[in-house]
């Protein structure tokens, strides 16, 4: 599901908050994404291997989860995707890619 730029949509339910590594992992799994998919969506530098490593480190609590990562992942959970991003994970759940 993609929303028009500049359109604010306030969720009816309470917003999800990503605060810990397990929260991040749960969010990624809810999206049906691999660590590489999440790294690509976040546009983490260093290519797929480095991006995957960073995501796994955040999930394991070995790397801090920054504010921008938190906001981005919460946005993904509410249906926003970066322009041109298509997860490679088969059957990405809850995401309309049209």
KOLGU-4560 file (N, C-alpha, C; in nm, 3 decimals, padded with zeros to 5 digits):
<recs>
<n_xx: 00.085 n_yy: -00.117 n_zz: 00.000 ca_xx: 00.000 ca_yy: 00.000 ca_zz: 00.000 c_xx: 00.090 c_yy: 00.124 c_zz: 00.000 mol: A seq: 1 type: UNK>
<n_xx: 00.068 n_yy: 00.211 n_zz: -00.091 ca_xx: 00.146 ca_yy: 00.335 ca_zz: -00.097 c_xx: 00.050 c_yy: 00.452 c_zz: -00.080 mol: A seq: 2 type: UNK>
<n_xx: 00.096 n_yy: 00.553 n_zz: -00.010 ca_xx: 00.016 ca_yy: 00.673 ca_zz: 00.010 c_xx: 00.077 c_yy: 00.786 c_zz: -00.069 mol: A seq: 3 type: UNK>
<n_xx: -00.007 n_yy: 00.881 n_zz: -00.108 ca_xx: 00.041 ca_yy: 00.997 ca_zz: -00.183 c_xx: 00.135 c_yy: 01.079 c_zz: -00.095 mol: A seq: 4 type: UNK>
<n_xx: 00.243 n_yy: 01.133 n_zz: -00.153 ca_xx: 00.334 ca_yy: 01.216 ca_zz: -00.075 c_xx: 00.261 c_yy: 01.332 c_zz: -00.010 mol: A seq: 5 type: UNK>
<n_xx: 00.298 n_yy: 01.358 n_zz: 00.114 ca_xx: 00.240 ca_yy: 01.471 ca_zz: 00.184 c_xx: 00.105 c_yy: 01.444 c_zz: 00.248 mol: A seq: 6 type: UNK>
<n_xx: 00.051 n_yy: 01.322 n_zz: 00.231 ca_xx: -00.078 ca_yy: 01.290 ca_zz: 00.289 c_xx: -00.053 c_yy: 01.226 c_zz: 00.425 mol: A seq: 7 type: UNK>
<n_xx: -00.106 n_yy: 01.288 n_zz: 00.529 ca_xx: -00.088 ca_yy: 01.237 ca_zz: 00.663 c_xx: -00.205 c_yy: 01.147 c_zz: 00.697 mol: A seq: 8 type: UNK>
<n_xx: -00.175 n_yy: 01.027 n_zz: 00.741 ca_xx: -00.280 ca_yy: 00.933 ca_zz: 00.782 c_xx: -00.252 c_yy: 00.894 c_zz: 00.926 mol: A seq: 9 type: UNK>
<n_xx: -00.341 n_yy: 00.930 n_zz: 01.017 ca_xx: -00.324 ca_yy: 00.895 ca_zz: 01.157 c_xx: -00.388 c_yy: 00.760 c_zz: 01.182 mol: A seq: 10 type: UNK>
<n_xx: -00.311 n_yy: 00.664 n_zz: 01.234 ca_xx: -00.369 ca_yy: 00.532 ca_zz: 01.258 c_xx: -00.473 c_yy: 00.538 c_zz: 01.370 mol: A seq: 11 type: UNK>
<n_xx: -00.577 n_yy: 00.460 n_zz: 01.354 ca_xx: -00.682 ca_yy: 00.455 ca_zz: 01.455 c_xx: -00.629 c_yy: 00.387 c_zz: 01.581 mol: A seq: 12 type: UNK>
<n_xx: -00.552 n_yy: 00.277 n_zz: 01.561 ca_xx: -00.496 ca_yy: 00.207 ca_zz: 01.676 c_xx: -00.375 c_yy: 00.284 c_zz: 01.730 mol: A seq: 13 type: UNK>
<n_xx: -00.331 n_yy: 00.247 n_zz: 01.848 ca_xx: -00.213 ca_yy: 00.312 ca_zz: 01.906 c_xx: -00.092 c_yy: 00.283 c_zz: 01.818 mol: A seq: 14 type: UNK>
<n_xx: -00.005 n_yy: 00.380 n_zz: 01.801 ca_xx: 00.112 ca_yy: 00.357 ca_zz: 01.717 c_xx: 00.206 c_yy: 00.255 c_zz: 01.779 mol: A seq: 15 type: UNK>
<n_xx: 00.268 n_yy: 00.174 n_zz: 01.694 ca_xx: 00.368 ca_yy: 00.078 ca_zz: 01.739 c_xx: 00.497 c_yy: 00.153 c_zz: 01.764 mol: A seq: 16 type: UNK>
<n_xx: 00.572 n_yy: 00.110 n_zz: 01.863 ca_xx: 00.698 ca_yy: 00.176 ca_zz: 01.893 c_xx: 00.808 c_yy: 00.070 c_zz: 01.894 mol: A seq: 17 type: UNK>
<n_xx: 00.908 n_yy: 00.092 n_zz: 01.812 ca_xx: 01.021 ca_yy: 00.001 ca_zz: 01.804 c_xx: 01.126 c_yy: 00.052 c_zz: 01.902 mol: A seq: 18 type: UNK>
<n_xx: 01.147 n_yy: -00.019 n_zz: 02.013 ca_xx: 01.242 ca_yy: 00.027 ca_zz: 02.114 c_xx: 01.358 c_yy: -00.070 c_zz: 02.135 mol: A seq: 19 type: UNK>
<n_xx: 01.337 n_yy: -00.198 n_zz: 02.106 ca_xx: 01.439 ca_yy: -00.298 ca_zz: 02.135 c_xx: 01.466 c_yy: -00.384 c_zz: 02.013 mol: A seq: 20 type: UNK>
<n_xx: 01.574 n_yy: -00.461 n_zz: 02.020 ca_xx: 01.606 ca_yy: -00.554 ca_zz: 01.912 c_xx: 01.494 c_yy: -00.652 c_zz: 01.884 mol: A seq: 21 type: UNK>
<n_xx: 01.436 n_yy: -00.714 n_zz: 01.989 ca_xx: 01.324 ca_yy: -00.805 ca_zz: 01.963 c_xx: 01.204 c_yy: -00.736 c_zz: 01.898 mol: A seq: 22 type: UNK>
<n_xx: 01.180 n_yy: -00.609 n_zz: 01.932 ca_xx: 01.072 ca_yy: -00.534 ca_zz: 01.865 c_xx: 01.103 c_yy: -00.521 c_zz: 01.716 mol: A seq: 23 type: UNK>
<n_xx: 01.229 n_yy: -00.488 n_zz: 01.685 ca_xx: 01.269 ca_yy: -00.472 ca_zz: 01.544 c_xx: 01.253 c_yy: -00.603 c_zz: 01.469 mol: A seq: 24 type: UNK>
<n_xx: 01.299 n_yy: -00.712 n_zz: 01.529 ca_xx: 01.288 ca_yy: -00.843 ca_zz: 01.464 c_xx: 01.141 c_yy: -00.880 c_zz: 01.442 mol: A seq: 25 type: UNK>
<n_xx: 01.058 n_yy: -00.857 n_zz: 01.543 ca_xx: 00.916 ca_yy: -00.888 ca_zz: 01.531 c_xx: 00.852 c_yy: -00.806 c_zz: 01.419 mol: A seq: 26 type: UNK>
<n_xx: 00.890 n_yy: -00.679 n_zz: 01.409 ca_xx: 00.836 ca_yy: -00.594 ca_zz: 01.302 c_xx: 00.880 c_yy: -00.645 c_zz: 01.166 mol: A seq: 27 type: UNK>
<n_xx: 01.008 n_yy: -00.678 n_zz: 01.154 ca_xx: 01.060 ca_yy: -00.729 ca_zz: 01.025 c_xx: 00.988 c_yy: -00.857 c_zz: 00.986 mol: A seq: 28 type: UNK>
<n_xx: 00.971 n_yy: -00.947 n_zz: 01.081 ca_xx: 00.903 ca_yy: -01.073 ca_zz: 01.052 c_xx: 00.756 c_yy: -01.051 c_zz: 01.018 mol: A seq: 29 type: UNK>
<n_xx: 00.692 n_yy: -00.954 n_zz: 01.083 ca_xx: 00.553 ca_yy: -00.922 ca_zz: 01.052 c_xx: 00.538 c_yy: -00.873 c_zz: 00.908 mol: A seq: 30 type: UNK>
<n_xx: 00.642 n_yy: -00.806 n_zz: 00.859 ca_xx: 00.642 ca_yy: -00.759 ca_zz: 00.720 c_xx: 00.671 c_yy: -00.871 c_zz: 00.622 mol: A seq: 31 type: UNK>
<n_xx: 00.722 n_yy: -00.984 n_zz: 00.674 ca_xx: 00.759 ca_yy: -01.096 ca_zz: 00.588 c_xx: 00.891 c_yy: -01.074 c_zz: 00.518 mol: A seq: 32 type: UNK>
<n_xx: 00.977 n_yy: -00.989 n_zz: 00.577 ca_xx: 01.103 ca_yy: -00.951 ca_zz: 00.515 c_xx: 01.221 c_yy: -01.022 c_zz: 00.578 mol: A seq: 33 type: UNK>
<n_xx: 01.326 n_yy: -01.039 n_zz: 00.498 ca_xx: 01.455 ca_yy: -01.087 ca_zz: 00.547 c_xx: 01.533 c_yy: -00.969 c_zz: 00.603 mol: A seq: 34 type: UNK>
<n_xx: 01.641 n_yy: -00.996 n_zz: 00.677 ca_xx: 01.726 ca_yy: -00.884 ca_zz: 00.720 c_xx: 01.779 c_yy: -00.802 c_zz: 00.601 mol: A seq: 35 type: UNK>
<n_xx: 01.806 n_yy: -00.867 n_zz: 00.489 ca_xx: 01.854 ca_yy: -00.796 ca_zz: 00.369 c_xx: 01.744 c_yy: -00.705 c_zz: 00.316 mol: A seq: 36 type: UNK>
<n_xx: 01.619 n_yy: -00.753 n_zz: 00.312 ca_xx: 01.508 ca_yy: -00.670 ca_zz: 00.267 c_xx: 01.497 c_yy: -00.544 c_zz: 00.352 mol: A seq: 37 type: UNK>
<n_xx: 01.504 n_yy: -00.561 n_zz: 00.485 ca_xx: 01.494 ca_yy: -00.445 ca_zz: 00.573 c_xx: 01.610 c_yy: -00.349 c_zz: 00.551 mol: A seq: 38 type: UNK>
<n_xx: 01.730 n_yy: -00.403 n_zz: 00.536 ca_xx: 01.847 ca_yy: -00.318 ca_zz: 00.512 c_xx: 01.831 c_yy: -00.238 c_zz: 00.384 mol: A seq: 39 type: UNK>
<n_xx: 01.778 n_yy: -00.302 n_zz: 00.280 ca_xx: 01.755 ca_yy: -00.231 ca_zz: 00.153 c_xx: 01.649 c_yy: -00.123 c_zz: 00.169 mol: A seq: 40 type: UNK>
<n_xx: 01.539 n_yy: -00.156 n_zz: 00.239 ca_xx: 01.432 ca_yy: -00.058 ca_zz: 00.259 c_xx: 01.483 c_yy: 00.062 c_zz: 00.338 mol: A seq: 41 type: UNK>
<n_xx: 01.573 n_yy: 00.037 n_zz: 00.434 ca_xx: 01.631 ca_yy: 00.145 ca_zz: 00.514 c_xx: 01.745 c_yy: 00.216 c_zz: 00.442 mol: A seq: 42 type: UNK>
<n_xx: 01.785 n_yy: 00.158 n_zz: 00.328 ca_xx: 01.896 ca_yy: 00.213 ca_zz: 00.248 c_xx: 02.024 c_yy: 00.224 c_zz: 00.331 mol: A seq: 43 type: UNK>
<n_xx: 02.052 n_yy: 00.116 n_zz: 00.405 ca_xx: 02.175 ca_yy: 00.112 ca_zz: 00.484 c_xx: 02.294 c_yy: 00.101 c_zz: 00.391 mol: A seq: 44 type: UNK>
<n_xx: 02.398 n_yy: 00.173 n_zz: 00.421 ca_xx: 02.519 ca_yy: 00.176 ca_zz: 00.338 c_xx: 02.597 c_yy: 00.046 c_zz: 00.351 mol: A seq: 45 type: UNK>
<n_xx: 02.678 n_yy: 00.016 n_zz: 00.251 ca_xx: 02.771 ca_yy: -00.095 ca_zz: 00.259 c_xx: 02.729 c_yy: -00.220 c_zz: 00.184 mol: A seq: 46 type: UNK>
<n_xx: 02.621 n_yy: -00.215 n_zz: 00.111 ca_xx: 02.578 ca_yy: -00.333 ca_zz: 00.035 c_xx: 02.497 c_yy: -00.430 c_zz: 00.119 mol: A seq: 47 type: UNK>
<n_xx: 02.454 n_yy: -00.537 n_zz: 00.055 ca_xx: 02.365 ca_yy: -00.633 ca_zz: 00.120 c_xx: 02.427 c_yy: -00.699 c_zz: 00.243 mol: A seq: 48 type: UNK>
<n_xx: 02.552 n_yy: -00.744 n_zz: 00.231 ca_xx: 02.615 ca_yy: -00.813 ca_zz: 00.344 c_xx: 02.628 c_yy: -00.723 c_zz: 00.466 mol: A seq: 49 type: UNK>
<n_xx: 02.676 n_yy: -00.602 n_zz: 00.444 ca_xx: 02.695 ca_yy: -00.508 ca_zz: 00.555 c_xx: 02.559 c_yy: -00.465 c_zz: 00.612 mol: A seq: 50 type: UNK>
<n_xx: 02.462 n_yy: -00.443 n_zz: 00.524 ca_xx: 02.329 ca_yy: -00.405 ca_zz: 00.570 c_xx: 02.264 c_yy: -00.514 c_zz: 00.653 mol: A seq: 51 type: UNK>
<n_xx: 02.275 n_yy: -00.638 n_zz: 00.605 ca_xx: 02.220 ca_yy: -00.751 ca_zz: 00.680 c_xx: 02.287 c_yy: -00.761 c_zz: 00.817 mol: A seq: 52 type: UNK>
<n_xx: 02.418 n_yy: -00.744 n_zz: 00.819 ca_xx: 02.493 ca_yy: -00.750 ca_zz: 00.946 c_xx: 02.443 c_yy: -00.643 c_zz: 01.043 mol: A seq: 53 type: UNK>
<n_xx: 02.421 n_yy: -00.522 n_zz: 00.993 ca_xx: 02.373 ca_yy: -00.413 ca_zz: 01.079 c_xx: 02.234 c_yy: -00.442 c_zz: 01.134 mol: A seq: 54 type: UNK>
<n_xx: 02.145 n_yy: -00.493 n_zz: 01.050 ca_xx: 02.010 ca_yy: -00.527 ca_zz: 01.096 c_xx: 02.017 c_yy: -00.635 c_zz: 01.204 mol: A seq: 55 type: UNK>
<n_xx: 02.094 n_yy: -00.739 n_zz: 01.179 ca_xx: 02.105 ca_yy: -00.848 ca_zz: 01.278 c_xx: 02.168 c_yy: -00.798 c_zz: 01.408 mol: A seq: 56 type: UNK>
<n_xx: 02.263 n_yy: -00.706 n_zz: 01.399 ca_xx: 02.323 ca_yy: -00.649 ca_zz: 01.520 c_xx: 02.220 c_yy: -00.567 c_zz: 01.598 mol: A seq: 57 type: UNK>
<n_xx: 02.136 n_yy: -00.491 n_zz: 01.529 ca_xx: 02.031 ca_yy: -00.416 ca_zz: 01.597 c_xx: 01.932 c_yy: -00.511 c_zz: 01.664 mol: A seq: 58 type: UNK>
<n_xx: 01.894 n_yy: -00.616 n_zz: 01.592 ca_xx: 01.800 ca_yy: -00.713 ca_zz: 01.648 c_xx: 01.856 c_yy: -00.785 c_zz: 01.770 mol: A seq: 59 type: UNK>
<n_xx: 01.987 n_yy: -00.806 n_zz: 01.771 ca_xx: 02.053 ca_yy: -00.877 ca_zz: 01.882 c_xx: 02.089 c_yy: -00.784 c_zz: 01.997 mol: A seq: 60 type: UNK>
<n_xx: 02.065 n_yy: -00.653 n_zz: 01.981 ca_xx: 02.098 ca_yy: -00.557 ca_zz: 02.086 c_xx: 02.245 c_yy: -00.517 c_zz: 02.089 mol: A seq: 61 type: UNK>
<n_xx: 02.319 n_yy: -00.551 n_zz: 01.983 ca_xx: 02.462 ca_yy: -00.518 ca_zz: 01.975 c_xx: 02.486 c_yy: -00.382 c_zz: 01.911 mol: A seq: 62 type: UNK>
<n_xx: 02.382 n_yy: -00.325 n_zz: 01.854 ca_xx: 02.390 ca_yy: -00.194 ca_zz: 01.789 c_xx: 02.264 c_yy: -00.117 c_zz: 01.826 mol: A seq: 63 type: UNK>
<n_xx: 02.280 n_yy: 00.011 n_zz: 01.856 ca_xx: 02.164 ca_yy: 00.093 ca_zz: 01.890 c_xx: 02.072 c_yy: 00.108 c_zz: 01.769 mol: A seq: 64 type: UNK>
<n_xx: 01.943 n_yy: 00.118 n_zz: 01.797 ca_xx: 01.844 ca_yy: 00.144 ca_zz: 01.693 c_xx: 01.820 c_yy: 00.294 c_zz: 01.694 mol: A seq: 65 type: UNK>
<n_xx: 01.857 n_yy: 00.359 n_zz: 01.585 ca_xx: 01.847 ca_yy: 00.505 ca_zz: 01.578 c_xx: 01.702 c_yy: 00.549 c_zz: 01.563 mol: A seq: 66 type: UNK>
<n_xx: 01.679 n_yy: 00.675 n_zz: 01.594 ca_xx: 01.547 ca_yy: 00.734 ca_zz: 01.576 c_xx: 01.496 c_yy: 00.721 c_zz: 01.434 mol: A seq: 67 type: UNK>
<n_xx: 01.579 n_yy: 00.755 n_zz: 01.333 ca_xx: 01.531 ca_yy: 00.741 ca_zz: 01.196 c_xx: 01.496 c_yy: 00.597 c_zz: 01.157 mol: A seq: 68 type: UNK>
<n_xx: 01.570 n_yy: 00.499 n_zz: 01.207 ca_xx: 01.536 ca_yy: 00.359 ca_zz: 01.179 c_xx: 01.402 c_yy: 00.326 c_zz: 01.243 mol: A seq: 69 type: UNK>
<n_xx: 01.382 n_yy: 00.369 n_zz: 01.367 ca_xx: 01.256 ca_yy: 00.345 ca_zz: 01.436 c_xx: 01.139 c_yy: 00.404 c_zz: 01.358 mol: A seq: 70 type: UNK>
<n_xx: 01.152 n_yy: 00.528 n_zz: 01.318 ca_xx: 01.044 ca_yy: 00.595 ca_zz: 01.244 c_xx: 01.017 c_yy: 00.524 c_zz: 01.112 mol: A seq: 71 type: UNK>
<n_xx: 01.124 n_yy: 00.487 n_zz: 01.041 ca_xx: 01.107 ca_yy: 00.420 ca_zz: 00.912 c_xx: 01.036 c_yy: 00.286 c_zz: 00.928 mol: A seq: 72 type: UNK>
<n_xx: 01.079 n_yy: 00.205 n_zz: 01.023 ca_xx: 01.018 ca_yy: 00.073 ca_zz: 01.042 c_xx: 00.872 c_yy: 00.088 c_zz: 01.084 mol: A seq: 73 type: UNK>
<n_xx: 00.844 n_yy: 00.181 n_zz: 01.171 ca_xx: 00.705 ca_yy: 00.204 ca_zz: 01.211 c_xx: 00.622 c_yy: 00.246 c_zz: 01.089 mol: A seq: 74 type: UNK>
<n_xx: 00.680 n_yy: 00.326 n_zz: 01.002 ca_xx: 00.609 ca_yy: 00.366 ca_zz: 00.879 c_xx: 00.584 c_yy: 00.246 c_zz: 00.788 mol: A seq: 75 type: UNK>
<n_xx: 00.684 n_yy: 00.158 n_zz: 00.776 ca_xx: 00.666 ca_yy: 00.038 ca_zz: 00.694 c_xx: 00.549 c_yy: -00.045 c_zz: 00.747 mol: A seq: 76 type: UNK>
<n_xx: 00.539 n_yy: -00.055 n_zz: 00.878 ca_xx: 00.431 ca_yy: -00.134 ca_zz: 00.939 c_xx: 00.294 c_yy: -00.074 c_zz: 00.912 mol: A seq: 77 type: UNK>
<n_xx: 00.291 n_yy: 00.057 n_zz: 00.888 ca_xx: 00.164 ca_yy: 00.124 ca_zz: 00.857 c_xx: 00.139 c_yy: 00.136 c_zz: 00.708 mol: A seq: 78 type: UNK>
<n_xx: 00.224 n_yy: 00.071 n_zz: 00.626 ca_xx: 00.198 ca_yy: 00.063 ca_zz: 00.483 c_xx: 00.280 c_yy: 00.152 c_zz: 00.394 mol: A seq: 79 type: UNK>
<n_xx: 00.369 n_yy: 00.232 n_zz: 00.448 ca_xx: 00.452 ca_yy: 00.318 ca_zz: 00.365 c_xx: 00.576 c_yy: 00.241 c_zz: 00.320 mol: A seq: 80 type: UNK>
<n_xx: 00.613 n_yy: 00.256 n_zz: 00.193 ca_xx: 00.735 ca_yy: 00.194 ca_zz: 00.141 c_xx: 00.817 c_yy: 00.298 c_zz: 00.067 mol: A seq: 81 type: UNK>
<n_xx: 00.950 n_yy: 00.284 n_zz: 00.071 ca_xx: 01.034 ca_yy: 00.377 ca_zz: -00.007 c_xx: 01.004 c_yy: 00.363 c_zz: -00.156 mol: A seq: 82 type: UNK>
<n_xx: 01.016 n_yy: 00.469 n_zz: -00.230 ca_xx: 00.995 ca_yy: 00.465 ca_zz: -00.375 c_xx: 01.089 c_yy: 00.363 c_zz: -00.437 mol: A seq: 83 type: UNK>
<n_xx: 01.034 n_yy: 00.278 n_zz: -00.521 ca_xx: 01.112 ca_yy: 00.180 ca_zz: -00.594 c_xx: 01.149 c_yy: 00.056 c_zz: -00.515 mol: A seq: 84 type: UNK>
<n_xx: 01.112 n_yy: 00.046 n_zz: -00.388 ca_xx: 01.150 ca_yy: -00.069 ca_zz: -00.307 c_xx: 01.051 c_yy: -00.183 c_zz: -00.326 mol: A seq: 85 type: UNK>
<n_xx: 01.104 n_yy: -00.302 n_zz: -00.352 ca_xx: 01.025 ca_yy: -00.424 ca_zz: -00.358 c_xx: 01.102 c_yy: -00.531 c_zz: -00.283 mol: A seq: 86 type: UNK>
<n_xx: 01.045 n_yy: -00.582 n_zz: -00.173 ca_xx: 01.116 ca_yy: -00.685 ca_zz: -00.097 c_xx: 01.134 c_yy: -00.810 c_zz: -00.179 mol: A seq: 87 type: UNK>
<n_xx: 01.250 n_yy: -00.874 n_zz: -00.163 ca_xx: 01.277 ca_yy: -00.997 ca_zz: -00.235 c_xx: 01.219 c_yy: -01.118 c_zz: -00.166 mol: A seq: 88 type: UNK>
<n_xx: 01.189 n_yy: -01.105 n_zz: -00.035 ca_xx: 01.134 ca_yy: -01.218 ca_zz: 00.040 c_xx: 01.004 c_yy: -01.263 c_zz: -00.023 mol: A seq: 89 type: UNK>
<n_xx: 00.992 n_yy: -01.392 n_zz: -00.047 ca_xx: 00.872 ca_yy: -01.446 ca_zz: -00.110 c_xx: 00.751 c_yy: -01.424 c_zz: -00.018 mol: A seq: 90 type: UNK>
<n_xx: 00.644 n_yy: -01.375 n_zz: -00.077 ca_xx: 00.520 ca_yy: -01.359 ca_zz: -00.003 c_xx: 00.528 c_yy: -01.257 c_zz: 00.108 mol: A seq: 91 type: UNK>
<n_xx: 00.589 n_yy: -01.142 n_zz: 00.083 ca_xx: 00.596 ca_yy: -01.038 ca_zz: 00.186 c_xx: 00.457 c_yy: -01.007 c_zz: 00.238 mol: A seq: 92 type: UNK>
<n_xx: 00.438 n_yy: -01.025 n_zz: 00.365 ca_xx: 00.304 ca_yy: -01.014 ca_zz: 00.425 c_xx: 00.262 c_yy: -00.870 c_zz: 00.442 mol: A seq: 93 type: UNK>
<n_xx: 00.137 n_yy: -00.845 n_zz: 00.418 ca_xx: 00.077 ca_yy: -00.716 ca_zz: 00.450 c_xx: 00.123 c_yy: -00.599 c_zz: 00.367 mol: A seq: 94 type: UNK>
<n_xx: 00.186 n_yy: -00.624 n_zz: 00.254 ca_xx: 00.239 ca_yy: -00.514 ca_zz: 00.174 c_xx: 00.187 c_yy: -00.525 c_zz: 00.033 mol: A seq: 95 type: UNK>
<n_xx: 00.109 n_yy: -00.427 n_zz: -00.010 ca_xx: 00.060 ca_yy: -00.419 ca_zz: -00.146 c_xx: 00.166 c_yy: -00.347 c_zz: -00.228 mol: A seq: 96 type: UNK>
<n_xx: 00.224 n_yy: -00.417 n_zz: -00.326 ca_xx: 00.334 ca_yy: -00.359 ca_zz: -00.401 c_xx: 00.291 c_yy: -00.296 c_zz: -00.531 mol: A seq: 97 type: UNK>
<n_xx: 00.163 n_yy: -00.284 n_zz: -00.554 ca_xx: 00.115 ca_yy: -00.227 ca_zz: -00.680 c_xx: 00.136 c_yy: -00.078 c_zz: -00.686 mol: A seq: 98 type: UNK>
</recs>
